[in-house]
Amino acid sequence: MNQFVLPTAELLHSRGEAQNAIHERAAQVTRSRFGHTVFVRAVVEISNFCRENCLYCGMRRNNRALKRYRAKHEQIADLLIHHRPESVTDVNIQAGEDPVAVREVALPLIRTLHQHTDLGISVCLGILDHALYAQLKEAGATLYIMKFEMANPVHYAELQAPGTFEKRIAHIHHLAATGWNLSSGFIAGLPGQTDDELIKNFSLAADLPLDGISVSPFIPGDETPLSSAPLSDVNLTLNCMAALRLMRPDRVIPSISALNLADPGNGYRRGLRTGANLVTINLTPSELRGDYLLYKRDRFIMTEERILTAIAAEGLIPSSQSLADFYRAKKVNGKHVDQRQAGAVMKPEAP
Ligand code: SF4
């Protein structure tokens, strides 16, 4: 049993004035904790090979129609060293679960970036051998993003989410125990997801040793067995984001591009109004990103211009401090300061 205030189903399904009030409260908590700045990172999607077979993802190994690629690390390094937008302080290196790309692309890329830039480096590369995690850290990455996807192990197995639920959670604990900063997250609105299951995601998220947390709307992905399932309501995702912010004011929460797929043109900015304090500019080379099929072939690419316009429209400014430096500053004597231990958790009113 954790000590945090978990959301009720009523809060997660709220609309109208009640919903506005929750979102405003979440935005206020974010501003009092992080000010008006938002972290700006870039993402580069270095490989769409994946050995996993999640039913909700177009990059699953059984999708034989997908043209697979691995980026050239020299090309991505050149792009990030010489052509990245000025506002970018961090880069997230992302791929399907592809250990070959980790060894042949991610590791040399991280070493080069570490040597030639002061970018904070995060990775989202799936479940790997412990030795590979250590090599990534040694090369200069500091933040691992490993979403737990859903807190119900039965549903996790039914949807063939990566590995097993138990293994995923064990790897999250391993990463935290070996000095990584860590972000995780879950999917809202999955087919068959009950309210109890949705709320269990909050309970698990509160208890895991995380620095950041995200929630993604379920998007019925092209070329997946769930392609004809209903798109989840963006309001559910936004309410989850607000509830996460109220539950753990100290964590970094991204506004993710899928919000714009769930609510075209509005979702992303609504995320920034609902407690998010991290944005992501997609710098994957244009000839590759069409095949990074997490959701739809017709992707909504968050360019620098779109990101900076969205931030400015919400009265926010890019952070000059990198996410990596922010997390580093949260550590005392090399140990992560858990806000629960520090007694600094803001207790929201019971929703
Ligand atoms: S969600 Fe991740 S692990 Fe699952 S198939 Fe897609 S890329 Fe692979």
Boltz pocket constraint, residues with backbone or C-beta under 6 A from the ligand:
constraints:
  - pocket:
      binder: B
      contacts: [[A, 49], [A, 50], [A, 51], [A, 52], [A, 53], [A, 54], [A, 57], [A, 58], [A, 59], [A, 60], [A, 61], [A, 95], [A, 96], [A, 97], [A, 126], [A, 160], [A, 161], [A, 162]]
      max_distance: 6.0
